[in-house]
Amino acid sequence: MTTAKRDTYTPETLLSVAVRVFNDRGYDGTSMEHLSKAAGISKSSIYHHVAGKEELLRRAVSRALDGLFGILDEEHARAGRAVERLEYVVRRMVEVLTSELPYVTLLLRVRGNTGTERWALERRREFDHRVAELLKDAAADGDVRGDVEVRLATRLVFGMINSLVEWYRPDGRGMGEREVADAVVRLVFGGLRTQE
């Protein structure tokens, strides 16, 4: 008597596989067939968990966005001088990026070709704007340099942090999350803070 292979995939494990495939092939280059093969389950089993690949994309980018927006609700991001809140937010952005690396990588690669991608891009812009406001407030307080335009400084900070998706690999042999966050904060604020 043979028994059929039982579908042991949960929505969370299926999401993890989908994110890996989306990052490897690109969202547009991924079909349900690709997801089925990567998961080792039938397409109908996938449809048992989700409506389709766009739902998987939305769940994945939502996880990244929820992590980033969650930072802004943390006590240290809401209380104190703007420059201290900004430093805290930058450190936490690095920590979220490194702990949710595949999900944030996918978020940073969406291009706006679907409704979900356009939604994700709009949410990213909203997050970027809120961090830029912190930088603007810190500049108004005189705690960061006034000779670097705020929009440029914001783009440079985000560029440094977002570049981590291209090279950071949490394999236990290189720098850990904390060391990377410390280095980013030292470099950013060593250059941004006014000299006391």
SEMIFI-286969 format. One record per residue (C-alpha): residue in three letters; x, y, z; residue number from 0. Coordinates in Angstrom, 3 decimals. Example, Ala and Ser with C-alpha at 12.3 -4.5 7.8 and 13.67 -1.06 7.14 Angstrom:
residues 2
<node><residu>ala</residu><px>12.300</px><py>-4.500</py><pz>7.800</pz><num>0</num></node>
<node><residu>ser</residu><px>13.670</px><py>-1.060</py><pz>7.140</pz><num>1</num></node>
end
This chain:
residues 196
<node><residu>met</residu><px>0.000</px><py>0.000</py><pz>0.000</pz><num>0</num></node>
<node><residu>thr</residu><px>1.479</px><py>3.337</py><pz>-1.033</pz><num>1</num></node>
<node><residu>thr</residu><px>0.536</px><py>6.625</py><pz>0.496</pz><num>2</num></node>
<node><residu>ala</residu><px>0.402</px><py>9.867</py><pz>-1.367</pz><num>3</num></node>
<node><residu>lys</residu><px>2.993</px><py>12.475</py><pz>-0.534</pz><num>4</num></node>
<node><residu>arg</residu><px>1.433</px><py>14.796</py><pz>2.003</pz><num>5</num></node>
<node><residu>asp</residu><px>1.669</px><py>18.537</py><pz>1.353</pz><num>6</num></node>
<node><residu>thr</residu><px>3.772</px><py>19.732</py><pz>4.275</pz><num>7</num></node>
<node><residu>tyr</residu><px>4.068</px><py>23.286</py><pz>3.020</pz><num>8</num></node>
<node><residu>thr</residu><px>2.652</px><py>26.069</py><pz>5.103</pz><num>9</num></node>
<node><residu>pro</residu><px>2.013</px><py>29.565</py><pz>3.788</pz><num>10</num></node>
<node><residu>glu</residu><px>5.230</px><py>30.668</py><pz>5.547</pz><num>11</num></node>
<node><residu>thr</residu><px>7.477</px><py>27.986</py><pz>4.060</pz><num>12</num></node>
<node><residu>leu</residu><px>5.919</px><py>28.506</py><pz>0.636</pz><num>13</num></node>
<node><residu>leu</residu><px>6.594</px><py>32.246</py><pz>0.970</pz><num>14</num></node>
<node><residu>ser</residu><px>10.244</px><py>31.569</py><pz>1.781</pz><num>15</num></node>
<node><residu>val</residu><px>10.630</px><py>29.452</py><pz>-1.371</pz><num>16</num></node>
<node><residu>ala</residu><px>8.816</px><py>32.051</py><pz>-3.489</pz><num>17</num></node>
<node><residu>val</residu><px>11.059</px><py>34.871</py><pz>-2.237</pz><num>18</num></node>
<node><residu>arg</residu><px>14.154</px><py>32.855</py><pz>-3.106</pz><num>19</num></node>
<node><residu>val</residu><px>12.842</px><py>32.152</py><pz>-6.618</pz><num>20</num></node>
<node><residu>phe</residu><px>11.709</px><py>35.774</py><pz>-7.141</pz><num>21</num></node>
<node><residu>asn</residu><px>15.158</px><py>37.008</py><pz>-6.101</pz><num>22</num></node>
<node><residu>asp</residu><px>16.922</px><py>34.487</py><pz>-8.354</pz><num>23</num></node>
<node><residu>arg</residu><px>14.724</px><py>34.828</py><pz>-11.449</pz><num>24</num></node>
<node><residu>gly</residu><px>13.084</px><py>38.204</py><pz>-10.948</pz><num>25</num></node>
<node><residu>tyr</residu><px>9.387</px><py>38.504</py><pz>-10.228</pz><num>26</num></node>
<node><residu>asp</residu><px>8.438</px><py>38.955</py><pz>-13.881</pz><num>27</num></node>
<node><residu>gly</residu><px>10.620</px><py>35.994</py><pz>-14.880</pz><num>28</num></node>
<node><residu>thr</residu><px>8.984</px><py>33.646</py><pz>-12.386</pz><num>29</num></node>
<node><residu>ser</residu><px>6.025</px><py>31.495</py><pz>-13.358</pz><num>30</num></node>
<node><residu>met</residu><px>3.818</px><py>29.341</py><pz>-11.177</pz><num>31</num></node>
<node><residu>glu</residu><px>5.608</px><py>26.396</py><pz>-12.797</pz><num>32</num></node>
<node><residu>his</residu><px>8.936</px><py>27.706</py><pz>-11.464</pz><num>33</num></node>
<node><residu>leu</residu><px>7.445</px><py>28.069</py><pz>-7.992</pz><num>34</num></node>
<node><residu>ser</residu><px>5.929</px><py>24.593</py><pz>-8.184</pz><num>35</num></node>
<node><residu>lys</residu><px>9.248</px><py>23.004</py><pz>-9.147</pz><num>36</num></node>
<node><residu>ala</residu><px>11.210</px><py>24.920</py><pz>-6.505</pz><num>37</num></node>
<node><residu>ala</residu><px>8.742</px><py>23.941</py><pz>-3.785</pz><num>38</num></node>
<node><residu>gly</residu><px>8.447</px><py>20.350</py><pz>-4.973</pz><num>39</num></node>
<node><residu>ile</residu><px>4.674</px><py>20.544</py><pz>-4.906</pz><num>40</num></node>
<node><residu>ser</residu><px>1.972</px><py>20.836</py><pz>-7.534</pz><num>41</num></node>
<node><residu>lys</residu><px>0.613</px><py>24.161</py><pz>-8.722</pz><num>42</num></node>
<node><residu>ser</residu><px>-2.768</px><py>23.178</py><pz>-7.271</pz><num>43</num></node>
<node><residu>ser</residu><px>-1.088</px><py>22.765</py><pz>-3.874</pz><num>44</num></node>
<node><residu>ile</residu><px>0.267</px><py>26.292</py><pz>-4.167</pz><num>45</num></node>
<node><residu>tyr</residu><px>-3.199</px><py>27.571</py><pz>-5.051</pz><num>46</num></node>
<node><residu>his</residu><px>-4.450</px><py>25.839</py><pz>-1.910</pz><num>47</num></node>
<node><residu>his</residu><px>-2.362</px><py>28.354</py><pz>0.077</pz><num>48</num></node>
<node><residu>val</residu><px>-2.489</px><py>31.497</py><pz>-2.087</pz><num>49</num></node>
<node><residu>ala</residu><px>-4.420</px><py>33.011</py><pz>-4.978</pz><num>50</num></node>
<node><residu>gly</residu><px>-1.289</px><py>33.303</py><pz>-7.104</pz><num>51</num></node>
<node><residu>lys</residu><px>2.220</px><py>34.654</py><pz>-7.366</pz><num>52</num></node>
<node><residu>glu</residu><px>1.166</px><py>38.280</py><pz>-6.836</pz><num>53</num></node>
<node><residu>glu</residu><px>-0.267</px><py>37.349</py><pz>-3.441</pz><num>54</num></node>
<node><residu>leu</residu><px>3.092</px><py>35.792</py><pz>-2.577</pz><num>55</num></node>
<node><residu>leu</residu><px>4.815</px><py>38.986</py><pz>-3.697</pz><num>56</num></node>
<node><residu>arg</residu><px>2.500</px><py>41.125</py><pz>-1.576</pz><num>57</num></node>
<node><residu>arg</residu><px>3.069</px><py>38.963</py><pz>1.495</pz><num>58</num></node>
<node><residu>ala</residu><px>6.835</px><py>39.124</py><pz>0.979</pz><num>59</num></node>
<node><residu>val</residu><px>7.135</px><py>42.869</py><pz>0.476</pz><num>60</num></node>
<node><residu>ser</residu><px>4.648</px><py>43.432</py><pz>3.314</pz><num>61</num></node>
<node><residu>arg</residu><px>6.955</px><py>41.527</py><pz>5.642</pz><num>62</num></node>
<node><residu>ala</residu><px>9.862</px><py>43.803</py><pz>4.675</pz><num>63</num></node>
<node><residu>leu</residu><px>7.766</px><py>46.964</py><pz>4.894</pz><num>64</num></node>
<node><residu>asp</residu><px>6.235</px><py>45.969</py><pz>8.230</pz><num>65</num></node>
<node><residu>gly</residu><px>9.741</px><py>45.520</py><pz>9.624</pz><num>66</num></node>
<node><residu>leu</residu><px>10.845</px><py>48.929</py><pz>8.393</pz><num>67</num></node>
<node><residu>phe</residu><px>7.721</px><py>50.826</py><pz>9.452</pz><num>68</num></node>
<node><residu>gly</residu><px>7.796</px><py>49.041</py><pz>12.807</pz><num>69</num></node>
<node><residu>ile</residu><px>11.081</px><py>50.825</py><pz>13.518</pz><num>70</num></node>
<node><residu>leu</residu><px>9.329</px><py>54.200</py><pz>13.389</pz><num>71</num></node>
<node><residu>asp</residu><px>6.928</px><py>53.097</py><pz>16.142</pz><num>72</num></node>
<node><residu>glu</residu><px>9.708</px><py>52.060</py><pz>18.529</pz><num>73</num></node>
<node><residu>glu</residu><px>10.257</px><py>54.319</py><pz>21.537</pz><num>74</num></node>
<node><residu>his</residu><px>13.799</px><py>55.404</py><pz>20.576</pz><num>75</num></node>
<node><residu>ala</residu><px>12.555</px><py>56.460</py><pz>17.140</pz><num>76</num></node>
<node><residu>arg</residu><px>9.875</px><py>58.688</py><pz>18.677</pz><num>77</num></node>
<node><residu>ala</residu><px>11.566</px><py>60.333</py><pz>21.684</pz><num>78</num></node>
<node><residu>gly</residu><px>14.647</px><py>62.512</py><pz>22.051</pz><num>79</num></node>
<node><residu>arg</residu><px>16.580</px><py>64.820</py><pz>19.787</pz><num>80</num></node>
<node><residu>ala</residu><px>16.058</px><py>64.313</py><pz>16.065</pz><num>81</num></node>
<node><residu>val</residu><px>19.688</px><py>63.306</py><pz>15.457</pz><num>82</num></node>
<node><residu>glu</residu><px>19.494</px><py>60.613</py><pz>18.161</pz><num>83</num></node>
<node><residu>arg</residu><px>16.224</px><py>59.300</py><pz>16.727</pz><num>84</num></node>
<node><residu>leu</residu><px>17.762</px><py>59.340</py><pz>13.238</pz><num>85</num></node>
<node><residu>glu</residu><px>20.824</px><py>57.424</py><pz>14.417</pz><num>86</num></node>
<node><residu>tyr</residu><px>18.569</px><py>54.853</py><pz>16.076</pz><num>87</num></node>
<node><residu>val</residu><px>16.450</px><py>54.495</py><pz>12.919</pz><num>88</num></node>
<node><residu>val</residu><px>19.537</px><py>54.048</py><pz>10.707</pz><num>89</num></node>
<node><residu>arg</residu><px>20.918</px><py>51.352</py><pz>13.027</pz><num>90</num></node>
<node><residu>arg</residu><px>17.582</px><py>49.551</py><pz>13.114</pz><num>91</num></node>
<node><residu>met</residu><px>17.201</px><py>49.790</py><pz>9.320</pz><num>92</num></node>
<node><residu>val</residu><px>20.477</px><py>47.901</py><pz>8.955</pz><num>93</num></node>
<node><residu>glu</residu><px>19.320</px><py>45.332</py><pz>11.521</pz><num>94</num></node>
<node><residu>val</residu><px>15.987</px><py>44.794</py><pz>9.759</pz><num>95</num></node>
<node><residu>leu</residu><px>17.691</px><py>44.573</py><pz>6.379</pz><num>96</num></node>
<node><residu>thr</residu><px>20.179</px><py>41.970</py><pz>7.580</pz><num>97</num></node>
<node><residu>ser</residu><px>17.629</px><py>39.916</py><pz>9.529</pz><num>98</num></node>
<node><residu>glu</residu><px>15.041</px><py>40.009</py><pz>6.714</pz><num>99</num></node>
<node><residu>leu</residu><px>17.590</px><py>40.019</py><pz>3.889</pz><num>100</num></node>
<node><residu>pro</residu><px>15.673</px><py>38.018</py><pz>1.224</pz><num>101</num></node>
<node><residu>tyr</residu><px>12.468</px><py>39.976</py><pz>1.843</pz><num>102</num></node>
<node><residu>val</residu><px>14.119</px><py>43.408</py><pz>1.796</pz><num>103</num></node>
<node><residu>thr</residu><px>16.143</px><py>42.386</py><pz>-1.274</pz><num>104</num></node>
<node><residu>leu</residu><px>12.892</px><py>41.615</py><pz>-3.070</pz><num>105</num></node>
<node><residu>leu</residu><px>11.365</px><py>44.896</py><pz>-1.899</pz><num>106</num></node>
<node><residu>leu</residu><px>14.316</px><py>46.834</py><pz>-3.295</pz><num>107</num></node>
<node><residu>arg</residu><px>13.996</px><py>45.058</py><pz>-6.655</pz><num>108</num></node>
<node><residu>val</residu><px>10.323</px><py>45.712</py><pz>-7.402</pz><num>109</num></node>
<node><residu>arg</residu><px>9.860</px><py>47.976</py><pz>-10.418</pz><num>110</num></node>
<node><residu>gly</residu><px>6.191</px><py>48.928</py><pz>-10.463</pz><num>111</num></node>
<node><residu>asn</residu><px>4.926</px><py>46.553</py><pz>-13.135</pz><num>112</num></node>
<node><residu>thr</residu><px>1.979</px><py>45.257</py><pz>-11.077</pz><num>113</num></node>
<node><residu>gly</residu><px>-0.471</px><py>46.738</py><pz>-8.611</pz><num>114</num></node>
<node><residu>thr</residu><px>1.424</px><py>45.144</py><pz>-5.745</pz><num>115</num></node>
<node><residu>glu</residu><px>4.732</px><py>46.526</py><pz>-6.964</pz><num>116</num></node>
<node><residu>arg</residu><px>3.287</px><py>50.034</py><pz>-7.313</pz><num>117</num></node>
<node><residu>trp</residu><px>1.842</px><py>49.765</py><pz>-3.805</pz><num>118</num></node>
<node><residu>ala</residu><px>5.224</px><py>48.628</py><pz>-2.445</pz><num>119</num></node>
<node><residu>leu</residu><px>7.054</px><py>51.480</py><pz>-4.183</pz><num>120</num></node>
<node><residu>glu</residu><px>4.613</px><py>53.994</py><pz>-2.723</pz><num>121</num></node>
<node><residu>arg</residu><px>5.104</px><py>52.571</py><pz>0.786</pz><num>122</num></node>
<node><residu>arg</residu><px>8.893</px><py>52.694</py><pz>0.318</pz><num>123</num></node>
<node><residu>arg</residu><px>8.654</px><py>56.346</py><pz>-0.694</pz><num>124</num></node>
<node><residu>glu</residu><px>6.542</px><py>57.026</py><pz>2.404</pz><num>125</num></node>
<node><residu>phe</residu><px>9.153</px><py>55.379</py><pz>4.640</pz><num>126</num></node>
<node><residu>asp</residu><px>11.988</px><py>57.247</py><pz>2.909</pz><num>127</num></node>
<node><residu>his</residu><px>10.107</px><py>60.524</py><pz>3.364</pz><num>128</num></node>
<node><residu>arg</residu><px>9.652</px><py>59.923</py><pz>7.104</pz><num>129</num></node>
<node><residu>val</residu><px>13.365</px><py>59.220</py><pz>7.544</pz><num>130</num></node>
<node><residu>ala</residu><px>14.208</px><py>62.282</py><pz>5.447</pz><num>131</num></node>
<node><residu>glu</residu><px>12.024</px><py>64.367</py><pz>7.776</pz><num>132</num></node>
<node><residu>leu</residu><px>14.119</px><py>63.183</py><pz>10.721</pz><num>133</num></node>
<node><residu>leu</residu><px>17.275</px><py>64.244</py><pz>8.897</pz><num>134</num></node>
<node><residu>lys</residu><px>15.693</px><py>67.602</py><pz>8.085</pz><num>135</num></node>
<node><residu>asp</residu><px>14.755</px><py>68.095</py><pz>11.748</pz><num>136</num></node>
<node><residu>ala</residu><px>18.289</px><py>67.182</py><pz>12.855</pz><num>137</num></node>
<node><residu>ala</residu><px>19.680</px><py>69.727</py><pz>10.399</pz><num>138</num></node>
<node><residu>ala</residu><px>17.260</px><py>72.383</py><pz>11.705</pz><num>139</num></node>
<node><residu>asp</residu><px>18.509</px><py>71.616</py><pz>15.239</pz><num>140</num></node>
<node><residu>gly</residu><px>22.072</px><py>72.187</py><pz>14.045</pz><num>141</num></node>
<node><residu>asp</residu><px>23.096</px><py>68.615</py><pz>14.896</pz><num>142</num></node>
<node><residu>val</residu><px>23.970</px><py>67.581</py><pz>11.347</pz><num>143</num></node>
<node><residu>arg</residu><px>25.955</px><py>69.422</py><pz>8.735</pz><num>144</num></node>
<node><residu>gly</residu><px>24.188</px><py>72.166</py><pz>6.895</pz><num>145</num></node>
<node><residu>asp</residu><px>26.531</px><py>72.138</py><pz>3.905</pz><num>146</num></node>
<node><residu>val</residu><px>25.062</px><py>68.911</py><pz>2.481</pz><num>147</num></node>
<node><residu>glu</residu><px>21.593</px><py>69.210</py><pz>0.981</pz><num>148</num></node>
<node><residu>val</residu><px>19.080</px><py>67.086</py><pz>2.950</pz><num>149</num></node>
<node><residu>arg</residu><px>17.694</px><py>65.183</py><pz>-0.061</pz><num>150</num></node>
<node><residu>leu</residu><px>21.211</px><py>64.291</py><pz>-1.199</pz><num>151</num></node>
<node><residu>ala</residu><px>22.249</px><py>63.197</py><pz>2.301</pz><num>152</num></node>
<node><residu>thr</residu><px>19.098</px><py>61.066</py><pz>2.549</pz><num>153</num></node>
<node><residu>arg</residu><px>19.799</px><py>59.384</py><pz>-0.781</pz><num>154</num></node>
<node><residu>leu</residu><px>23.405</px><py>58.692</py><pz>0.186</pz><num>155</num></node>
<node><residu>val</residu><px>22.383</px><py>57.176</py><pz>3.528</pz><num>156</num></node>
<node><residu>phe</residu><px>19.751</px><py>54.968</py><pz>1.875</pz><num>157</num></node>
<node><residu>gly</residu><px>22.218</px><py>54.040</py><pz>-0.859</pz><num>158</num></node>
<node><residu>met</residu><px>24.745</px><py>52.840</py><pz>1.693</pz><num>159</num></node>
<node><residu>ile</residu><px>22.187</px><py>50.821</py><pz>3.632</pz><num>160</num></node>
<node><residu>asn</residu><px>20.406</px><py>49.386</py><pz>0.599</pz><num>161</num></node>
<node><residu>ser</residu><px>23.702</px><py>48.283</py><pz>-0.973</pz><num>162</num></node>
<node><residu>leu</residu><px>23.947</px><py>45.651</py><pz>1.772</pz><num>163</num></node>
<node><residu>val</residu><px>21.555</px><py>43.434</py><pz>-0.188</pz><num>164</num></node>
<node><residu>glu</residu><px>24.221</px><py>43.096</py><pz>-2.872</pz><num>165</num></node>
<node><residu>trp</residu><px>27.050</px><py>41.828</py><pz>-0.679</pz><num>166</num></node>
<node><residu>tyr</residu><px>25.966</px><py>40.977</py><pz>2.878</pz><num>167</num></node>
<node><residu>arg</residu><px>25.638</px><py>37.241</py><pz>3.494</pz><num>168</num></node>
<node><residu>pro</residu><px>24.831</px><py>36.015</py><pz>7.012</pz><num>169</num></node>
<node><residu>asp</residu><px>27.043</px><py>32.946</py><pz>6.814</pz><num>170</num></node>
<node><residu>gly</residu><px>28.635</px><py>33.251</py><pz>10.246</pz><num>171</num></node>
<node><residu>arg</residu><px>32.139</px><py>33.753</py><pz>8.850</pz><num>172</num></node>
<node><residu>gly</residu><px>32.026</px><py>37.447</py><pz>8.063</pz><num>173</num></node>
<node><residu>met</residu><px>30.709</px><py>40.447</py><pz>9.873</pz><num>174</num></node>
<node><residu>gly</residu><px>27.587</px><py>39.922</py><pz>11.921</pz><num>175</num></node>
<node><residu>glu</residu><px>24.507</px><py>42.103</py><pz>11.927</pz><num>176</num></node>
<node><residu>arg</residu><px>25.712</px><py>44.187</py><pz>14.865</pz><num>177</num></node>
<node><residu>glu</residu><px>29.157</px><py>44.858</py><pz>13.360</pz><num>178</num></node>
<node><residu>val</residu><px>27.597</px><py>45.952</py><pz>10.073</pz><num>179</num></node>
<node><residu>ala</residu><px>25.119</px><py>48.235</py><pz>11.865</pz><num>180</num></node>
<node><residu>asp</residu><px>27.922</px><py>49.742</py><pz>13.973</pz><num>181</num></node>
<node><residu>ala</residu><px>30.041</px><py>50.405</py><pz>10.881</pz><num>182</num></node>
<node><residu>val</residu><px>27.176</px><py>52.044</py><pz>8.977</pz><num>183</num></node>
<node><residu>val</residu><px>26.285</px><py>54.275</py><pz>11.940</pz><num>184</num></node>
<node><residu>arg</residu><px>29.947</px><py>55.302</py><pz>12.423</pz><num>185</num></node>
<node><residu>leu</residu><px>30.382</px><py>56.147</py><pz>8.751</pz><num>186</num></node>
<node><residu>val</residu><px>27.068</px><py>57.958</py><pz>8.341</pz><num>187</num></node>
<node><residu>phe</residu><px>27.159</px><py>59.978</py><pz>11.513</pz><num>188</num></node>
<node><residu>gly</residu><px>30.898</px><py>60.565</py><pz>11.461</pz><num>189</num></node>
<node><residu>gly</residu><px>30.244</px><py>62.428</py><pz>8.241</pz><num>190</num></node>
<node><residu>leu</residu><px>26.858</px><py>63.962</py><pz>9.050</pz><num>191</num></node>
<node><residu>arg</residu><px>27.139</px><py>65.203</py><pz>12.620</pz><num>192</num></node>
<node><residu>thr</residu><px>28.374</px><py>68.697</py><pz>13.234</pz><num>193</num></node>
<node><residu>gln</residu><px>31.635</px><py>68.899</py><pz>15.143</pz><num>194</num></node>
<node><residu>glu</residu><px>31.053</px><py>69.635</py><pz>18.815</pz><num>195</num></node>
end
